[in-house]
Amino acid sequence: MTKRDPNQGRSRRNSWSPRLGRLLVCILFAAAGRAQTGEVRGFITAAQANEPLPSVQVGLASSEMSGNGPAINRHARSGLDGRFRFTDVSLGGYSLSFRKDGYEAGSSLSASAKLSEAEPRADLRVEMRRSAAISGRVLDAAGDPVPLATVQLYERLTAQGLSRLQYKRGQPTNDLGEYRLSDLEPGRYFAAVLPLSLSSPRGVRAFEFPNVYYPNAGSIEESAPIAVNWGVEREGVDFHLPRAMRTSLEGAVFHDESGQPCPACNVTVLGPGNITVAAVGPDEQGLFTIRGLHPGEYRLLTQAGGGGLHAEESVLLVSRKTVEVALAVSATQDVAGHIVADTAPPEDDPEALTRAMRVRLASEVGAPSGRLVRQPILAEGGGFRFSGVTPGSHHVFVEALPRTAYVLQMLLGGRPLKSRQVSVPRGAPLEGLEIRISFDGGVVQGSVGDEGLSDSATGRGFVVLLPDRYGEGWHFERLGNYRPEDGAYEITGVPPGSYTVFAIGRDNHFDPGIAGDLGYLRERGRPVRVTAGEAVTVKAPFVADRE
């Protein structure tokens, strides 16, 4: 019988000890690895009804600066109870998006979440607002439905003194003459029915029904705005189209230099508010005819050659009369000038003389015009040049100015301009435009009131400075972003003078070009006086949209 060594079992047991230690360490590390994840969950409700909102598309994406490692991009949908949940999410910062048809005017809401070892779970509560809508019918003079009539919505916008109508939505009517324009933000809209054309030969555009603006007006100036708010549908916005108007416009398009016809020069008809109501291509002889538009004043624009040729004329259509017009297309022109410093730049801004600024030209309809081929730099003489500018009236804007600089004055041929508007001639470039800037601009800084951050639907917005002499010369609004986390803002390069300061959300619908809106903002803002080269601190009250 073999004797057993009493140390043998002990040695085996001892040999297992380091292995067991390594196993425990691995288990601990594995557990620690599992602890490096968390979850993001939330509850989504409909703002107006305060009820759970199902089937919301929820996106989760890792923030660029979160340091999470590989990018994370996950998706989920809210359940019938309005709840969503992302599990096994690595610690770090994330952005979330929320989208549902019929809510938030077709846009996505955004939110952020941060997971850490101390707080590995994020709970969110999200409210989504039902979009506004406008609906109605289009009927003819006999009360019968008009199918395939295009109804369009426009919103008036004013920025830097330039007012224009911006296209928002459009939709053709169905066989019952019905239309519904949805996914709208709160605001005041103008509705129009485009003229319905008949089949016509080349060079002729005849309309069965004229252009009509709600409620059954002949121009945008005579129409009434349609006000809507979140969750509101304005029903019964109906149009009753009269029979085609007995107006007739006959014209010819030809080259200014040679007198030859220009059959490739399409003619666009702009109605009041610069709304496009018709377009026609001339025949081989450059002739065109347009019949059936509503009486009133229109602008005719002609372009060809990739924008290299241009003509523009105004006409007044009168019932039962034929109006004749000649459109002589000419080449686009160059616009040249330079920026001059009226005062010396501050010593603490050494790059002011070498920084490239930007000049921008905008037509009467707010569209950019021409191409900036030379950017102005003060150290290089401040010269700038545009090419391909269409003849006619243009507004001049200067952007990317140094921190303390602002536009003091504009001159053309040594003569001061009363406004930022210049007229580009036909057949010759516009030269000698001088823009004088000053470096003694003040600074307005501070924060938005706490009530502003809570009232703002998105948590983001603008601080606005409205000059007391708004609209005179170069006295227009100045904007600055405020930080959503603490409401801090700073607006630099402010010309000395008196202002009203306030904050508005990004989804605001104020129009300073409307006297009522301008007065409303002034009443709720805070007055502030800006001194040359000085900084002033002021709390900007938040002004919510009017119901």
Secondary structure, DSSP 8 states (H G I E B T S, - for coil): -----TTHHHHHHHHHHHHHHHHHHHHHHHHHHHTTEEEEEEEEEETTTTEE--S-EEEEEE-TTS--SS--EEEEE--TTSEEEEEEEESEEEEEEEE-TTBGGG--EEEEEEE-SS--EEEEEEEE-B-EEEEEEEE-TTS-B-TT-EEEEEEEEEETTEEEEEEEEEEE--TTSEEEEEEE-SEEEEEEE--EE----TTEEEEEE--EETTTBSSGGGS--EEE-TT-EE----EE--S---EEEEEEEEETTT--B-TT-EEEEEEGGGEEEEEE---TTSEEEEE---SEEEEEEEEETTTTEEEEEEEEE-TTEEEEEEEEEEE-EEEEEEEEESS---TT-TTTTTS--EEEEEETTS-B-SEEEE---GGGT-EEEEEEE-SEEEEEEEES--TT-EEEEEEETTEE-SSSEEEE-SSS-EEEEEEEEES--EEEEEEB-HHHHHH-SSS-EEEEEEETTTTSTT---EEEEE-TTT-EEEEEEE-SEEEEEEEEETT----TTSHHHHHHHHHHSEEEEE-TT-EEE--B-B-----
